[in-house]
Amino acid sequence: MARAGTHTTDVPPGRRAQRIPARGAQPPAIGSQMMASDLLRGYEARLRDRDIRASSGPTPVRDKFKPDGNIKPFHGLTCIAWVDQGSELFQQLCDLQERLRKELEEAGLGHVFAFLEPASFHMTVCDIVASSDPIQPRHAEALIRRVQAAFAQIGKPGQVNAQIRGIGLKRTITALVRFDRERELKKVLAMEHIIKQSIRQSIDVGLTELARISSFRPFAGHISLTYCVQDPGAGSVGRIKEILLQYDKEIGEFAFSQLDLTCFPHMNVYRPVLTIDLKDGTVTRHSRRKECQHIPN
């Protein structure tokens, strides 16, 4: 069985460079004239790229894991919403991960995947930077300042309510995050937009090295359960999809009321740097964490 490496996170309760949005682009406004079905349909189109039913099979991740499943250093900053470890959803995801592990091992496919530590379960709202090399401290500090400014702009949109429904298969096996109400999706898209626009100012003022490692993927909510670390071979893809399709259904409710800027040294550890309470707008900066040496005090 592939192993994901040693887990040392103390999470709170709770590469390509991509094109950066043009300056002046507007976030999804609450008063937008776009029909709810249009906004949600666009979001579903982004999720389709991950959906198990559209997948041609898993692709090994070479930059984050070794073929034997041992984890590699991989550094960066990302804004995430935690899956609360005290929630029913957290237990549902743990149970799902264990069932997948058992069935894949019984099918002789356990070596193809490295399973993540459950305490790392989260949904990415906005990736910032990611690289096989540590981020330079001066770049990290510039980005943290821009995200802190963005968090101040976000204010207090309130709790976000979403649904975990369906399985994704690409470089990872994921639980897909969906929104039944347009207003809930708008909250997340507005946060994503504010953060990206603020980060863009750091790049505009001369930190051109950041453009190479920036990771501005459009938001497509998912919670990663495992990474593919070996090519399963064409003959095994059908069996993998057969196992996963059993769980391609409603999994649980996902509600969150805080957003964290975290640093990570690899895919099992995420250390909070900044936290915004989405109910009252309070922003907290956390002390330096030894696992992310590139993050200044």
Residue pairs with C-beta under 8 A, 6 or more apart in sequence:
1 69
1 101
1 105
1 110
1 111
2 68
2 69
2 110
2 111
2 112
2 113
2 114
2 115
2 229
2 230
3 68
3 69
3 70
3 114
4 65
4 69
4 71
4 114
4 115
4 116
4 117
4 226
4 227
4 267
4 268
5 70
5 71
5 114
5 266
5 268
6 268
7 117
7 119
7 120
7 268
7 269
8 268
8 269
8 291
9 117
9 119
9 120
9 268
9 269
9 270
9 271
10 271
11 82
11 85
11 119
11 120
11 270
11 272
12 82
12 260
12 272
12 275
13 82
13 84
13 85
13 86
14 82
14 84
14 85
14 256
14 258
14 260
15 63
15 130
15 131
15 213
15 215
16 215
17 211
17 212
17 213
17 214
17 215
17 216
18 214
18 215
18 216
18 217
19 216
20 196
20 199
20 200
20 203
20 211
20 214
20 216
21 193
21 196
21 197
21 200
21 216
23 197
23 200
23 204
25 193
25 197
26 193
27 189
27 190
27 193
27 194
28 34
28 39
28 185
28 186
28 189
28 190
28 193
29 186
29 190
30 183
30 186
32 39
32 186
36 182
39 182
39 185
39 186
40 179
40 182
40 185
43 179
43 185
43 219
43 220
44 178
46 218
46 219
46 220
47 166
47 168
47 176
47 178
47 220
47 221
47 222
48 54
49 170
49 220
50 168
50 169
50 170
50 174
50 176
50 220
50 222
51 166
51 167
51 168
51 169
51 176
52 166
52 167
52 168
52 169
52 241
52 244
52 245
52 248
53 245
53 248
55 168
55 169
55 170
55 241
56 237
57 169
57 232
57 234
57 237
57 240
57 241
58 112
58 113
58 169
58 170
58 171
58 172
58 173
58 228
58 232
58 237
58 240
59 170
59 171
59 228
59 231
60 67
60 171
60 228
60 229
60 230
60 231
61 171
61 172
61 227
61 228
61 229
63 72
63 74
63 132
64 71
64 72
64 74
64 227
64 266
64 267
65 71
65 72
65 114
65 227
65 229
65 267
66 72
66 229
67 229
67 230
68 229
69 111
69 113
69 114
69 229
70 114
71 114
71 266
71 267
71 268
72 132
72 266
73 132
73 265
73 266
74 130
74 131
74 132
74 264
74 265
74 266
74 267
75 130
75 131
75 132
75 133
75 134
75 135
75 263
75 264
75 265
75 292
75 294
76 127
76 128
76 129
76 130
76 131
76 135
76 213
76 215
76 263
76 264
77 128
77 129
77 135
77 140
77 143
77 144
77 147
77 261
77 262
77 263
77 264
77 273
78 124
78 126
78 127
78 128
78 130
78 215
78 261
78 262
78 264
78 270
79 124
79 125
79 126
79 127
79 128
79 147
79 191
79 195
79 259
79 260
79 261
79 262
80 122
80 123
80 124
80 125
80 259
80 260
80 262
80 270
81 122
81 123
81 125
81 160
81 256
81 258
81 259
81 260
82 121
82 122
82 256
82 258
82 260
83 89
83 90
83 93
83 121
83 122
83 123
83 223
83 254
84 90
84 256
85 118
85 119
88 252
88 253
89 164
89 251
89 252
89 253
89 254
90 118
90 121
92 164
92 251
92 252
93 118
93 121
93 164
93 175
93 223
93 225
93 251
93 252
94 118
96 175
96 225
96 247
96 251
97 115
97 116
97 118
97 225
97 226
99 247
100 173
100 225
100 226
100 243
100 244
100 247
101 110
101 115
101 226
103 243
104 110
104 112
104 113
104 240
104 243
107 239
107 240
107 243
109 232
109 236
109 239
109 240
111 229
111 230
112 228
112 229
112 230
112 231
112 232
112 236
112 240
113 173
113 226
113 227
113 228
113 229
114 226
114 227
114 229
115 225
115 226
116 224
116 225
116 226
116 227
116 267
116 268
117 268
120 267
120 268
120 269
120 270
121 223
121 224
121 225
122 223
122 270
123 177
123 221
123 222
123 223
123 254
123 256
124 219
124 221
124 222
125 188
125 191
125 192
125 195
125 219
125 259
126 191
126 192
126 195
126 196
126 216
126 219
127 215
127 216
127 217
128 143
128 147
128 195
128 199
128 214
128 215
128 261
129 135
129 139
129 143
129 210
129 213
129 214
129 215
130 213
130 215
131 213
134 293
134 294
135 143
135 213
135 294
136 209
136 294
137 294
137 295
137 296
139 207
139 209
139 210
140 263
140 294
140 295
140 296
141 296
142 202
142 207
142 210
143 199
143 202
143 210
144 261
144 273
144 274
144 295
144 296
145 202
146 198
146 199
146 201
146 202
147 195
147 198
147 199
147 261
147 274
148 261
148 274
148 283
148 285
149 198
150 194
150 195
150 197
150 198
150 199
151 259
151 261
151 274
151 276
151 283
152 283
153 194
153 198
154 190
154 191
154 194
154 259
154 276
154 278
154 281
155 281
156 277
156 278
156 279
156 280
156 281
157 187
157 190
157 191
157 278
158 187
158 257
158 278
158 279
159 255
159 256
159 257
159 278
159 279
160 184
160 187
160 188
160 255
160 256
160 257
160 278
161 181
161 184
161 253
161 254
161 255
162 177
162 178
162 179
162 184
162 221
162 253
162 254
162 255
163 177
163 178
163 179
163 180
163 250
163 252
163 253
163 254
164 175
164 176
164 177
164 178
164 223
164 250
164 251
164 252
164 253
164 254
165 176
165 178
165 249
165 250
165 251
166 175
166 176
166 178
166 248
166 249
167 173
167 174
167 175
167 176
167 244
167 245
167 247
167 248
168 174
168 175
168 176
168 222
169 240
169 241
169 244
171 227
171 228
172 222
172 224
172 225
172 226
172 227
172 228
173 224
173 225
173 226
173 228
173 244
174 222
174 223
174 224
174 225
175 222
175 223
175 225
175 251
176 221
176 222
177 221
177 222
177 223
177 254
178 221
179 185
179 188
179 221
187 278
188 219
188 221
189 219
191 259
192 219
196 216
199 214
199 216
202 210
203 210
203 211
203 214
224 267
227 267
232 240
256 278
257 277
257 278
257 279
258 275
258 276
258 277
258 278
259 275
259 276
259 278
260 270
260 272
260 273
260 274
260 275
260 276
261 272
261 273
261 274
261 275
262 270
262 271
262 272
262 273
263 270
263 271
263 273
263 289
263 292
263 294
263 295
264 270
264 271
264 292
265 291
265 292
269 291
271 286
271 289
271 291
271 292
271 295
272 286
273 285
273 286
273 289
273 292
273 295
274 283
274 284
274 285
274 286
275 283
275 284
275 286
276 282
276 283
276 284
277 283
277 284
287 297
288 295
288 296
288 297
289 295
